[in-house]
Amino acid sequence: YNLLGHIGSNTSGVVVEPYLITLTEDSDVFPTFQHAGMEFLYMLEGEVVYRHGSNLYPMKPGDSLFFDADAPHGPEQLTRLPMRYLSIICYPQSSAG
């Protein structure tokens, strides 16, 4: 996970964290994540089956997904590697910590 920038304390009241995520043959499928806020994914390379709650979404380059990050989510199946996607997480400053 490569943090591309961080907008923390600001007058908008929203924290924004953009990541470039790269998974290769050496990567494992991780347990699902849950955190405050909303998340936007944009596939750049490779293919994945991505879980959000009980739903599974096959994703390929050009696909995007926008969801409530409170539900369990994460890569379920690494279909074609290497895989790169942008993940932009936004949450209220009051949830930062």
C-alpha positions as CSV (number, residue, x, y, z in Angstrom):
1,Y,0.0,0.0,0.0
2,N,1.5,3.3,-1.1
3,L,-0.1,6.4,0.5
4,L,-0.2,9.0,-2.3
5,G,-1.2,12.0,-0.1
6,H,-3.1,12.9,3.0
7,I,-5.5,15.7,3.7
8,G,-6.0,15.6,7.5
9,S,-7.2,18.5,9.6
10,N,-8.9,21.0,7.3
11,T,-11.9,23.3,7.2
12,S,-14.0,20.8,5.2
13,G,-14.2,18.4,8.1
14,V,-13.3,15.5,5.8
15,V,-10.1,13.4,5.9
16,V,-9.0,12.0,2.5
17,E,-6.4,9.2,2.0
18,P,-5.6,8.2,-1.5
19,Y,-3.6,4.9,-1.9
20,L,-2.1,3.1,-4.9
21,I,-2.3,-0.6,-4.1
22,T,-0.2,-3.2,-5.9
23,L,-0.6,-6.9,-5.5
24,T,1.8,-9.4,-7.1
25,E,2.3,-13.2,-7.1
26,D,3.9,-12.8,-3.7
27,S,0.8,-11.2,-2.2
28,D,-1.7,-13.0,-0.1
29,V,-5.4,-12.5,0.0
30,F,-6.0,-10.5,3.2
31,P,-8.8,-10.8,5.7
32,T,-11.6,-8.3,5.1
33,F,-11.2,-4.7,6.4
34,Q,-13.8,-2.5,8.1
35,H,-13.3,1.2,8.9
36,A,-15.3,4.4,9.1
37,G,-16.2,6.4,6.0
38,M,-16.6,5.8,2.3
39,E,-14.2,4.2,-0.1
40,F,-13.7,4.5,-3.9
41,L,-11.8,1.9,-5.9
42,Y,-10.5,2.3,-9.5
43,M,-8.9,-0.7,-11.2
44,L,-5.7,0.1,-13.2
45,E,-4.3,-3.3,-14.0
46,G,-5.0,-7.0,-13.4
47,E,-8.3,-8.6,-12.3
48,V,-9.8,-9.3,-8.8
49,V,-13.0,-10.5,-7.2
50,Y,-13.7,-7.9,-4.6
51,R,-15.9,-8.5,-1.6
52,H,-18.2,-5.9,0.0
53,G,-20.3,-7.4,2.7
54,S,-21.9,-10.5,1.3
55,N,-21.5,-9.3,-2.3
56,L,-18.7,-10.2,-4.7
57,Y,-17.7,-8.0,-7.6
58,P,-15.4,-9.2,-10.5
59,M,-13.3,-6.1,-11.4
60,K,-10.9,-5.4,-14.3
61,P,-9.1,-2.3,-15.6
62,G,-11.5,0.6,-15.9
63,D,-14.0,-0.7,-13.3
64,S,-14.8,1.2,-10.2
65,L,-16.6,0.6,-6.9
66,F,-17.9,3.1,-4.3
67,F,-19.1,1.8,-1.0
68,D,-19.6,2.3,2.7
69,A,-16.4,1.1,4.4
70,D,-18.2,0.1,7.6
71,A,-19.1,-3.2,5.9
72,P,-16.4,-5.9,5.6
73,H,-14.5,-5.5,2.3
74,G,-11.4,-6.5,0.5
75,P,-9.9,-8.6,-2.3
76,E,-11.5,-12.0,-2.2
77,Q,-9.7,-13.7,-5.2
78,L,-6.7,-12.4,-7.1
79,T,-7.7,-13.4,-10.6
80,R,-4.9,-11.9,-12.8
81,L,-1.7,-10.4,-11.4
82,P,0.0,-8.1,-11.1
83,M,-2.9,-6.0,-10.0
84,R,-3.0,-2.3,-9.3
85,Y,-5.8,-0.1,-8.1
86,L,-6.5,3.3,-6.6
87,S,-8.3,3.3,-3.2
88,I,-9.5,6.6,-2.0
89,I,-10.8,6.6,1.6
90,C,-12.8,9.6,3.0
91,Y,-14.1,9.9,6.6
92,P,-15.1,12.7,9.0
93,Q,-12.3,14.3,10.9
94,S,-14.1,13.3,14.1
95,S,-13.4,9.6,13.2
96,A,-9.7,10.2,12.6
97,G,-7.4,8.6,15.1
